[in-house]
Amino acid sequence: MRSILPVALLTAAGLFAGVNTASAAGGYPGFQCFKTADRDVYCSDAKVKNHDAGSAWIKTCPADVTAHISGKPYIAASRPNGAHSC
């Protein structure tokens, strides 16, 4: 059985933010991405302009996907081949 974390808990844990990762990956604007525990990569279809836009995109993903985010989301300068969309 998969446990589904509420959006508020993920937000509090910093999982809905590219906090402190934007500068390391080239910064905004960029593609908002995250990995799941199954090593699947999800990225926005378009570049996001800032942290709030990236967070909003992640919130559009299904709960069964966001419940398995592994690590912090990050910003990528280019969208990885094979990345999933939400």
C-alpha positions in Angstrom: 0.0 0.0 0.0 1.4 3.4 -1.0 1.2 6.1 1.6 0.2 9.5 0.1 1.6 12.6 1.8 -0.7 15.6 1.8 0.5 18.6 -0.3 0.9 20.6 2.9 3.4 18.1 4.4 5.4 18.0 1.2 5.4 21.7 1.1 6.6 21.9 4.7 9.4 19.4 3.9 10.6 21.6 1.0 9.6 19.1 -1.7 7.6 21.6 -3.7 10.4 24.0 -4.1 13.7 24.2 -5.9 15.0 25.9 -2.8 18.7 26.5 -3.1 19.0 24.4 -6.2 18.2 26.9 -8.9 21.7 28.5 -8.9 23.5 25.1 -8.9 21.5 24.0 -12.0 21.7 27.3 -14.0 18.8 29.1 -12.4 15.6 30.5 -13.7 14.1 30.4 -16.2 14.5 26.6 -16.4 12.6 23.4 -16.5 11.3 22.3 -13.1 12.2 18.7 -12.5 12.1 16.0 -9.9 12.8 12.3 -9.5 10.7 9.7 -7.9 11.7 6.8 -5.7 11.4 4.6 -8.8 14.0 6.8 -10.5 11.5 8.3 -13.0 12.2 11.9 -14.0 9.4 14.4 -14.3 9.9 17.8 -15.8 7.7 20.7 -16.8 6.9 21.0 -20.5 7.9 24.7 -20.5 10.5 26.7 -18.6 9.3 28.2 -15.3 10.3 31.7 -14.4 10.7 31.4 -10.6 10.2 29.3 -7.6 6.5 30.0 -7.3 5.9 28.9 -10.9 7.9 25.7 -10.3 6.0 24.9 -7.1 2.7 25.5 -8.9 3.7 23.1 -11.7 4.6 20.3 -9.2 1.2 20.7 -7.6 -0.4 19.8 -10.9 1.1 16.3 -10.8 -1.0 13.4 -9.5 -0.8 12.6 -5.8 0.5 9.1 -6.5 3.4 10.7 -8.3 4.2 13.4 -5.8 3.9 11.0 -2.9 7.1 9.3 -4.2 9.3 12.3 -4.9 12.9 11.5 -4.0 15.1 14.4 -3.0 14.5 18.0 -3.8 13.1 19.2 -7.1 15.7 21.0 -9.3 15.9 23.3 -12.2 17.4 22.1 -15.5 18.6 24.3 -18.3 17.3 21.8 -20.9 14.5 19.2 -20.6 16.0 15.7 -20.2 15.1 13.2 -23.0 12.5 10.8 -21.8 11.3 13.0 -18.9 7.6 12.5 -18.0 5.1 15.3 -17.8 2.3 15.7 -15.2 
